[in-house]
Structure formats: structure tokens, C-alpha cells
Amino acid sequence: MIRSPSRTVFMLVWVLIVVAIIASLALIGLGYNLVTDLSAERDQVHQELINKQAKVENLQTLLAEIRSESLKLFYEQDQSNHHNETVHLYSSLLVSFIGQFDQDENEPLLRCQRALEDLNLFTDRADQWASLYRQVHQRYVQGTEIMAVRRLLERLHTTADMLQGQQRLKEAVLIRRWRNIPTRSAEEIATQILETRGERWFPLLREVKAEVDSLARQVEMLASATRHDQLDDIRDNMLKPGLERLERNLRILSEEGVLPTSESSHLLEQIKVQLFGDEYRINQTYQTVLVSGGLYRLYEEHLDLQQQRIILEQSLQHSYIGLENLNVALAQLTQERLDQLGRQTEQWLADAMTKIQHGAFWMLLLFVVLGGVISVLVKRQVRQLALLQRHKELILNAAGDGIVGVNEKGRATFVNPAAARMLGFEINELLDSCVVECVPVVDAGGEVMAEQDHPVCRTFRLDAGESARSDLDCFRRRDGSTFSVEYVATPLIGPGGDHEGAVLVFKDLTRQQLAEKRLQEKKDLLNHVSNHDSLTGLPNRRLFKDRLYHAIERAKRNSSKMSVLFIDLDRFKKINDSLGHEVGDKLLMAVARRLQGHLRRSDTLARLGGDEFVIILEETARAHLAAVQARNLIHALSEVFEIDSHRLFVTASVGISRFPHDAQDVAGLMTSADAAMYYAKSHGRNSFQFYTPEMNGRAQEFLELETQLRDAMKKDQFELYYQPQYDMRTRTPTGVEVLLRWNHPELGVVSPADFIPLAEETGLIVPLGEWVLNQACCQNRQWEDEGLIPLRVAVNISTVQFHSDLSATVERVLEESGMLPELLELEITESMLMEDDRKTIDLLQELKRKGVHLSIDDFGTGYSSLNYLRRLPVEKLKIDRSFISEVVNSESDAAIAGSIIALGQNMDLQVVAEGVEDQDQEAFLLERECVIGQGYHFAAPMKAEAFRALLQPRE
């Protein structure tokens, strides 16, 4: 909180005015002190000028010494005094002098410096002259000529080459003679050749040549040497030993008679004289002329150097005279500079005092005037500052984020209510407390951060513009509980770059994290819903395709094989239509659980929709593994399902496609498996089939047939055929069975076995069955109206029809056609009766009450029990044609047929034999008192007109 500063500020303003008056008075006193200091400075400058005059005199003394040393250099040729201390001292004093004068006053000193450079140049030329003099003197003393030595060594080398060539020529002549003479003298010449090669002087000659080459290299080293110690070392340690060895070898060659003694000695003595001087000239009188000529040349060179020395000496005299004149001018310049500086100092002091007095007066007046203005402005600014402070406090207190201000000692200087509320403290409890202790930070591992890692402490190691931030840590409340925060700690940097404190801003993330968690759960739920079947919880088509794609990629990488199983439940629509969708949904969930229980963890089971399931079997290297799995699944589904007190039996048709044999992509594998499934369904259901390329054509035919089947109903392409049932004892018809045929415009008459399963799968069997029932009743009523013998007409009922409000349909058809219910017989199969015994019995009893007769078609092929059969209100059993066709040839079929006949008779049921084809079958049936028969033995299925003719009495 900031208190109202009105009175305090006014007092501070007037205190500032008083301080200004005191400062003005202090400024006047400071001026007087400055005058005193300037006077002392003037005396110091005067003393420095006196010191400069002493330095000038020192320069003159040094100049005299330099002159003396230079003359000594001429007359004594003492090179060690060239760069003496006197010259260096004079040069350093001159350089220091130049920096103490203005640029326009430095001209005499610069001229002194240029004169000194000329003196140094003269000294260098004198040094060059002394060096040339020593070279001439050395040549005079030693008398050595390098070129002469080179020529003598070349002559000696040439002599050795000539001797070696003569020896080789002699040897070649001997070899030539040895090759051309007879064998007797060959040995003597060979001996001469060997002796020639073995002579002692021949290797000595090679040593002489090597020694001459070595001396030539050493002479070149002597010519390139630059120091006396190198010259002495080469001559004493290399040339002299080499000449001694050469002299010894030449002496041996002379003793052998190979080399003349006078010639070798003459060459060797000349080399020694040229290399080592007069000590080898004692006995050589002809060298006197050479020595005299060399002395004359040296004398001429000496005269030239003496003339140069005289010229240089005269130049030195002129240089020293100029330097003395410059020193005198320098002394005068120093005195003038001293006087001028003294006058300028006194004038500057007087002007400074006057300006200080005027400045103090006007400054005092300015402070008085500005005091009032400043008081008004400060009062206005303080009001605005107080207003802004109140607004800032309101904003900070209203902020939802916690804000804590910290000083440079780490103690809280400001805490807003949100921060105190989050931390569980009162504001007064947090003020002036250690933030590290009151606001402990807990990291992601649940550990309290060390003090140096606390965000506030970290800010004191940061630069301006940087901050410490995190959204992964937690703050601990007063009661010990923690809450997730997102914080930013920013350092407060003063004008001097020092850390004056920090600001910690933090936000409680508890609600945000909870909202994010809920949002993520919703996203996960939405993702699950979009990728899973809402009924069974299995992956849907979208997720299945994704998993199948990844399974294909894994199989490609691992060079492995996999299989896709397409499962479709047989006649599931019948259960849905008869028992309701609720029972159907529960059955689908039960099927999904049973399938999942027979799969591996690595397999994927998905529901594509309706009663279609699909499975991915990975790592099925052989087709046998997929076949075994399909067989196990079919067997698992064949067990009874208990759904809401209903006992349901389910079969499935399974199609199998394999990667990479059948297809290599998602669409191809699914299409192939689907085609194989339809093939299995069209070939008896409750089985599995592997995909073959021909199935694509059959699947296409199946789809085309479905389209044509729908058009057939609109175009009246269906027709009823009638096959009579006879009393085999009297050969009179007792009834008639209605058979459906499809007159296809291109395929001709299509058998019911080809299109009835398709009609059941597509649901077309319901309107088609109702049409058959209506046409049969109307036709029978028409025959009755025509006066023909009334017969009971038998109509086959599909499983789908049986569960689709069959009772109401029958009642409506009988009413529309006008046929008596007693003349209608409905044929049902055993499998239809076993699916839901309670409801089936109720439906059959209802039909029975309406007067409709009921019979079981294809008896013997199902699984009905005798107890169950006893409770059904049926009146007739029809033996399946598969048993009748082999009763004569097969004892088992004869036994089955006999048992069915006996069963019917014992249960007081009429038994009808289907598919009677010959007299023997008729005799077998009559023998067992089965009197009703149906088949081609009596009459083939026929159209309505033919059947009318059959019923008309014969004249």
C-alpha cells in the first residue's frame, strides 16, 4: 500500500531548495580553492620548464660524447662502439621532449631528430667502410682465391678420370685378345686380366676421385661462409685433413708409377697455396709475381676507402655543427614557452573567478524560481501516482493468478489475495517472509526443490529479459497439500544492472488439468466410438482396415503370411424378425464374446455390421492353420445360445483369403474373403471355403442374380408348379404340394435351390413366400369353383416367413382367396422348430386353431427329439427323399425310413414319402404300411393347366 505523500512531498521540495542554496555557497568556496590549486599548478609547471632546460643541457653534453665516439670509430675501427649507450640516451631524451610541446613548437626538435637519423646513417656507412677494409686486409694476408682452387680441383679430377680410362682400355684390349686367341694362350691372358683388376693402385684411384669430389664440396662451403669461426672450422677440420689424405694417395700412385711425381706434387702445392696462403709459398718462387699483383689491387682498394672516410668525416662535422645550433634554439624555445604559460595561467585564474561568482548567483536564483514550479508539478504527479497505485492494487488484487513481489534478499514485498488464497496464508503472514520457505516447490518426482533451484533464486542468476518458467511443478500449501501450477519468475534489474528483486506469477492448474482430463476422456471416448462397434465393443470397419494395413506391412517386412476370415451368420435375419432386435443384439454380443474367446491375443476380431464379423490371423505360415481355426470357430458357434430364456442355434459361413497368395492390399483381402464366404453360404452354409479366383465370378453372378431376383417379382417371372400326393393303394390323389419356379428370360427355368437361399439372405423371401401362399390358395379356390375334387394344398414355409407374423399373413390370404383353412397345409422343417421351442409351439397351436394343417418337411435330416416332437401340433411327417432313394440298396437308409414310418404310426401321424422314383420303392413303403407317396413315379411337377386336366374326371 502507498500512503498519501502531499505534505511530505512539499517538505521535500523546500528541503531541496535549501540544499541548492547551500550548494551554491559551497560552489563559491570551491572556486576559491580552485584558484589556490591553480596557483600551485603554475608553480609546478614553472619547475617542469626548469627541468626541461636541464634536459637540454644534458642533450648538449651527450652530443659532445657522441662526436667523440664517432671519431674514435673512424680512427680505431672499433665496431663495438657503434650502438653505444650515449646515442640511445640522446635519442630517448629527444623523443620525450617532442611530446611536451605543441605541434607548431616541435619544429626545432623534429629537426634535431632528423639530424640524429642522419648521424645514425653516417655511422652505418662507417661500419660498412670498416667491414670492407677488413675484407681487403684478410685477402691481403691470406692470398686465397676460390676460383683458382676450383680450377685446380677440376684438373686433378680430370687426371684421375684419364688414368681410370687408360686402365679400362688396357683391360678391354686384354679381354678382346682373350676372346680371339686359341685355348692354350687363353689362360695366360685371363691371368693378366685378373692381375690387372687386382692391382693395388686401381682402388686408390677411385679413392682419389672421391676425395677430390669431397674437397670440391668443402671449397663451396668455404665460399658461402659468412663468419670467421666458420672459415676456420672448414679449413682446419675439413680441408686440411682432406688434403693430407689426398697427398698420401697421390704419393702412393707416384710410387706405383701410375702418376708422375712432379705433376701430382705441383697440383697439390697450388691447391694448398690458394687455400692456406703464404705458409705454403716458401719453396715456390713463381708465386711471387701473383702475390705482388694481389698486393697492388689491395692497395688501390685501400686508397678508395681512405677517400670515402675523409668525405664521411666532413659530413659528420657538418652534422654536429647543425645539432649544436638546434640545441641553442631549443633552449630559447623552452624559455619562451615558460613565460607564455605563466601569463596564460594568471589570465585564466582571473576569468575563472569571475565566472564562478556569476554562476553561483544565477544558480541560486534559478533554484528559488524552480522550487515553486517543481512543488506544483510534483503535487500533480503525486496525485496521479497515488491514483495509479490504487488502480494497480485493484488490478493485482482482482487478478486470478497469484502474484508475489520479492526483494533482493528473497523476502516478499507484495502478495495479492489470489496468491495468499492458493497458498493457504493470510497476506500479512506472507509479507516480509522468506519466499523459498513459504512457497516450497515440489518437482515432478515429488521431491521439494533445493533452495538454489527455486524459481525465485534462479531469477538472481538471469539477465534482463530472461525468466524462469515451468508448468510441470507443484506448490505446497500451508496444510501440506500440493497443487499443480504454471509459474513465471522474472528478475527486476536496476539501472546499474544489479538485481533488485523478482516477481513470481503463478496459476493454479488444478481445474485446467481436470478439464483437460475430461476433454481427453471425451476424445478417447469419441475415438473409441468412431473406431469400435457400439454394440459389441469390437473394432469397426474403419479400425479393422487400419489394423489390417499395419498387419500387411509387418508381414511384408518379416516375409511372413497371414489370413483374413470373413464370418457371416446363417439366417440371422430370421431371428431378428421373429424374436425382435433386442434378442438379435444380445445374440450378436454373445457371438462376439464366443469368437473372441477362441482367438489369440495377436489376432484381431472386428464387426463390420449386421451379422458380419472378420478376423485377422497373423503368422499363419500354412493354410492348414487358418482352416483349423475356421473349423474351431464354426464348431464353437454351433453350441446353443441362451438368450432371454430362448435357446438359439447359430451356424456360420466362413470365407478365408490369404496374404500374399490371394491379395496384397486391404481391399483385395477383404473382397477375396467376402467372395469365399458367399461361396460357402451358397454351398450348404455352416462351412468354410478358401478363396479361389473363380469365386470372384461367382460372387459377381450372385450379385447379378440378386438384382434379377428383385426384378423378377416386378415382372411376374415366377410360376407355381404342382406335384400331387397319391394314395399308393388306390392311386388316387390325396393332396398337392406347391413348388416355385423362376422363368428366367436368359437362364430358363431356375431351380429353387439356386435362388431360395439368396431370397432368404436378402429378405425377399417374405414377399415372395406371401405371393406363393396367395397364388396357391387362389388357384385351389378356383379349382374348387370349377367343380374339381377339393384337395389339400401344401405350401413350404421359409424360416424367415415362419418368424415374420406368419399367423396374420395366413389369415389374410385365406380371407382374400376364400379357401377353407382345412384345405391349406403348411410344411416346416425340423431346424425351424428347434430354434425357439416355446414360441414355435405357440405359433403352431395358433395356426392349428385356425384350421390349418401342419406337416414336418424333410424329416430325419434335423435334430428334433421325440419328446419335443410329441408336443408339436403337427399331423404329418414327410420322409426326406435322400432316405427314399436308397431304401432298396442301402440297409441303413431302409432302417431309417422304416423307423420314421414306425415313429409316425406310433404317434398317430400320417407319413408321406417324398421322391418315390420306381416300383421297388413303392413296394418297400407299402410293405411297411406307408400309403401316401409323392414323386416322379406317380407324377412330375406340372403347371396349373396340366394339374387341372389331371383332376378332371375321365369320360
Secondary structure, DSSP 8 states (H G I E B T S, - for coil): -----HHHHHHHHHHHHHHHHHHHHHHHHHHHHHHHHHHHHHHHHHHHHHHHHHHHHHHHHHHHHHHHHHHHHHHH--GGGTT-HHHHHHHHHHHHHHTTS-GGG-HHHHHHHHHHHHHHHHHHHHHHHHHHHHHHHHHHHH---HHHHHHHHHHHHHHHHHHHHHHHHHHHHHHHHHHHS-HHHHHHHHHHHHHHHH-THHHHHHHHHHHHHHHHHHHHHHHH--SHHHHHHHIIIIIHHHHHHHHHHHHHHHHTTSS-HHHHHHHHHHHHHHHHGGGG-TT-TTHHHHHHHHHHHHHHHHHHHHHHHHHHHHHHHHHHHHHHHHHHHHHHHHHHHHHHHHHHHHHHHHHHHHHHHHHHHHHHHHHHHHHHHHHHHHHHHHHHHHHHHHHHHHHHHH-SSEEEEEETTSBEEEE-HHHHHHHT--HHHHTTSBHHHHS-EE-TTS-B--GGGSHHHHHTT--TT--EEESS-EEE-TTS-EEEEEEEEEEEE-TTS-EEEEEEEEEE-HHHHHHHHHHHHHHHHHHHHHHB-TTT--B-HHHHHHHHHHHHHHHHHHT--EEEEEEEETTHHHHHHHH-HHHHHHHHHHHHHHHHHTS-TT-EEEEEETTEEEEEEES--SHHHHHHHHHHHHHHHTS-EEETTEEE---EEEEEEEETTT-SSHHHHHHHHHHHHHHHHHTTSSSEEE--HHHHHHHHHHHHHHHHHHHHHHTT-EEEEEEEEEETTTTEEEEEEEEEEEEETTTEEE-HHHHHHHHHHHTTHHHHHHHHHHHHHHHHHHHHHTT----EEEEE--HHHHTS-HHHHHHHHHHHH---GGGEEEEEEHHHHHS-HHHHHHHHHHHHHTT-EEEEEEETSS---HHHHHHS---EEEE-HHHHTTTTT-HHHHHHHHHHHHHHHHTT-EEEEE---SHHHHHHHHHTT--EEESTTT---B-HHHHHHHHS---
